[in-house]
Amino acid sequence: MATTGGLIAPGTTRAVVVLRVLVVALPCVALALAIPEVPHWFVLVAVPLSAAAWARVPDHAVGIVPLVLVAGWWASRGVVDWRVLVVAVLLLAAHLSAVMLSYGPGALPVDRGLVRLWLRRGLLALVPALVAWVSVRGIDPSLAPPWLWLTTASMTAVVLLVTARLTRSDAR
Amino acid sequence: MTSWRPTPALVRACLLTLGGVTGGVVLGQEVLVVLAAPFAVLAVMGLVARPRTAPRVSAQLDHVRLHEGQSTTSRLAIDDLEGVEHVTRVAFEAPHVATQPAYGAAGALVEADLPTIVFSPRRWGRRAVGAERVALTSAWAGWVWGPLDLPERGFNVLPQTAPYDTRAEVPQPDGLVGRHRSRRIGSGTEFEGIRPFATGDRLKRITWPVSLRTGELHVITTRAEQDAGVWLVLDGLGDMGVSGGIDGAASTLDLTVRAASALAEHHIRTGDRVGMLVVSADGTRVPLGSGARHLQRLQGTLARVRAEARGVAPERLDLGAGAGSVVYVLSPMFFTPLVTATATLQRGGGSVVVIDTIGDAVAARDGDPRELASLAARMQKIERDDRLQRLAGLGTPVVPWRGPGTLDTVLQQLARRGRAPRVRA
């Protein structure tokens, strides 16, 4: 695979550069979908900067910052229109680009089989988003019985605890 | 201790999922539920795919004996691949070692095949290859094992077997059997002449056509065929010029070692006995020997010649060589004591040939000729030329190394000189 020179580290392949560009651009595009509405200046500055840092180190914890900022800002608008679904696709694509980058250094050629695999997985992951979007738009939350919210909150707490237990490292 | 750790991608997916669900339930933010929904799939699948194994990872090289320019493949061995989806290998950069893929990074899905890395040493000498980092990733990129550091493996890279051949015979073969024509009459196959039959001659040597024509029994005489003792004296006192490996420029030591390797291989193939003396700080002497095993020993010795070693040139070269041996002194002749030792060897009656291995290592410098470095280089060159002229004046041939045919003319001249009658004082 061809390599690029200049600002990029020697040996970095074109596919890696493309994926890094996607990691930077997709959260910004997700924010730009709100035009003509303009987000808060902090969000406008923090999203590109954190996305750039994420693209530089794809397996760093900073990767959650642009996703949370974009999702939080869209949540603050409180409108569930078609753009929310597009934002979900864009954020998922940014996440998957970072996943593919995190398999190795920039000099690691991107395996086509791996790209196809994650493309399939990405499409599968979009199904719940579509279901949730349709549900949120079609179901009136005021009709839900009160115990449903309590049960959901309890289940969320259990899931939180289980996740924390599962992701605990075995290393001593 | 290495263990399976959650990847940042899994942690990110988990946090986004939990944050979205919590925000949706507690704060009533429906948008968060929609945005977090895709990450829920990734989080759940990543968590579920956690491997429970403790794989042992090792790497093996296909070859442990290489010449410069040759390559070997490093193959990964993992005892338990259950739950592993992807393997990444990144080899550390090593001087004068090229890798394939370039930059030493290789990765592949386990279902395809384990990734391999090809190492190719580009220069003779001690080289360390195989140092790398390996990381295993589980399905859905949820868990990672490693990165694990695998140790390097050092081995001596033998010099390139440069194509070398010569049709000239060594001047004074002195052995028992071999491919060189002797000056003595013996039981070889090379025709020498025809003479009348004498008592003790073998009957199968009788030439019947001549015997019938002359009426007297005549026999064919032949020359004996002998091997020769060849000594290779290497100048390992210094290394001038920059070595670019087998693909680039050659330093003086590169040329010396490669020329010695080519000469050793040629003479061993011819059936001669070859010895070697490395003149350096930790000088090595390999006695005369022949055969494939001896060639391996010679090449191994060449691979261990250290370019960094700085030693003192000896006043005389103690080869323990017989009068019939041919001595090749491979050197750029920068050190006067080595020149003196060579001249002493020549006076001792041996057939000494100096092979100049300076090559292009000390090329003319561009820029200001009054610059100190340029001035020093010119002075060094003048001194070197003077030494070589004085050596030539003593009757020691000096030839620059040019590969095949380098020694043809010189060896033929030495052979003629050897056949000329000598007057003893």
Chai-1 contact restraints between the chains, C-beta under 6 A:
chainA,res_idxA,chainB,res_idxB,connection_type,confidence,min_distance_angstrom,max_distance_angstrom,comment,restraint_id
A,G11,B,Y103,contact,1.0,0.0,6.0,A-B,restraint_1
A,D59,B,P8,contact,1.0,0.0,6.0,A-B,restraint_2
A,G63,B,R12,contact,1.0,0.0,6.0,A-B,restraint_3
A,I64,B,R12,contact,1.0,0.0,6.0,A-B,restraint_4
A,I64,B,L15,contact,1.0,0.0,6.0,A-B,restraint_5
A,A71,B,L35,contact,1.0,0.0,6.0,A-B,restraint_6
A,W74,B,V31,contact,1.0,0.0,6.0,A-B,restraint_7
A,A75,B,Q29,contact,1.0,0.0,6.0,A-B,restraint_8
A,A75,B,V31,contact,1.0,0.0,6.0,A-B,restraint_9
A,A75,B,L32,contact,1.0,0.0,6.0,A-B,restraint_10
A,V80,B,E30,contact,1.0,0.0,6.0,A-B,restraint_11
A,V80,B,V31,contact,1.0,0.0,6.0,A-B,restraint_12
A,V84,B,V31,contact,1.0,0.0,6.0,A-B,restraint_13
A,V84,B,V34,contact,1.0,0.0,6.0,A-B,restraint_14
A,A88,B,V34,contact,1.0,0.0,6.0,A-B,restraint_15
A,A88,B,L35,contact,1.0,0.0,6.0,A-B,restraint_16
A,A88,B,P38,contact,1.0,0.0,6.0,A-B,restraint_17
A,L92,B,P38,contact,1.0,0.0,6.0,A-B,restraint_18
A,V99,B,A9,contact,1.0,0.0,6.0,A-B,restraint_19
A,V99,B,A141,contact,1.0,0.0,6.0,A-B,restraint_20
A,Y103,B,T88,contact,1.0,0.0,6.0,A-B,restraint_21
A,Y103,B,G107,contact,1.0,0.0,6.0,A-B,restraint_22
A,G104,B,T88,contact,1.0,0.0,6.0,A-B,restraint_23
A,G104,B,A105,contact,1.0,0.0,6.0,A-B,restraint_24
A,G104,B,G107,contact,1.0,0.0,6.0,A-B,restraint_25
A,P105,B,A105,contact,1.0,0.0,6.0,A-B,restraint_26
A,A107,B,Y103,contact,1.0,0.0,6.0,A-B,restraint_27
A,A107,B,A105,contact,1.0,0.0,6.0,A-B,restraint_28
A,L108,B,A105,contact,1.0,0.0,6.0,A-B,restraint_29
A,L108,B,G107,contact,1.0,0.0,6.0,A-B,restraint_30
A,G113,B,L109,contact,1.0,0.0,6.0,A-B,restraint_31
A,A125,B,P38,contact,1.0,0.0,6.0,A-B,restraint_32
A,A125,B,V41,contact,1.0,0.0,6.0,A-B,restraint_33
A,A125,B,L42,contact,1.0,0.0,6.0,A-B,restraint_34
A,L126,B,P38,contact,1.0,0.0,6.0,A-B,restraint_35
A,P128,B,A37,contact,1.0,0.0,6.0,A-B,restraint_36
A,P128,B,A40,contact,1.0,0.0,6.0,A-B,restraint_37
A,P128,B,V41,contact,1.0,0.0,6.0,A-B,restraint_38
A,A129,B,V34,contact,1.0,0.0,6.0,A-B,restraint_39
A,A129,B,A37,contact,1.0,0.0,6.0,A-B,restraint_40
A,A129,B,P38,contact,1.0,0.0,6.0,A-B,restraint_41
A,A132,B,V33,contact,1.0,0.0,6.0,A-B,restraint_42
A,A132,B,V34,contact,1.0,0.0,6.0,A-B,restraint_43
A,A132,B,A37,contact,1.0,0.0,6.0,A-B,restraint_44
A,W133,B,V34,contact,1.0,0.0,6.0,A-B,restraint_45
A,V136,B,E30,contact,1.0,0.0,6.0,A-B,restraint_46
A,V136,B,V34,contact,1.0,0.0,6.0,A-B,restraint_47
A,T152,B,V25,contact,1.0,0.0,6.0,A-B,restraint_48
A,A153,B,V25,contact,1.0,0.0,6.0,A-B,restraint_49
A,T156,B,V21,contact,1.0,0.0,6.0,A-B,restraint_50
A,T156,B,T22,contact,1.0,0.0,6.0,A-B,restraint_51
A,T156,B,V25,contact,1.0,0.0,6.0,A-B,restraint_52
A,L160,B,L18,contact,1.0,0.0,6.0,A-B,restraint_53
A,T163,B,C14,contact,1.0,0.0,6.0,A-B,restraint_54
A,L166,B,L47,contact,1.0,0.0,6.0,A-B,restraint_55
A,T167,B,P6,contact,1.0,0.0,6.0,A-B,restraint_56
A,S169,B,R5,contact,1.0,0.0,6.0,A-B,restraint_57
A,D170,B,S3,contact,1.0,0.0,6.0,A-B,restraint_58
A,A171,B,S3,contact,1.0,0.0,6.0,A-B,restraint_59
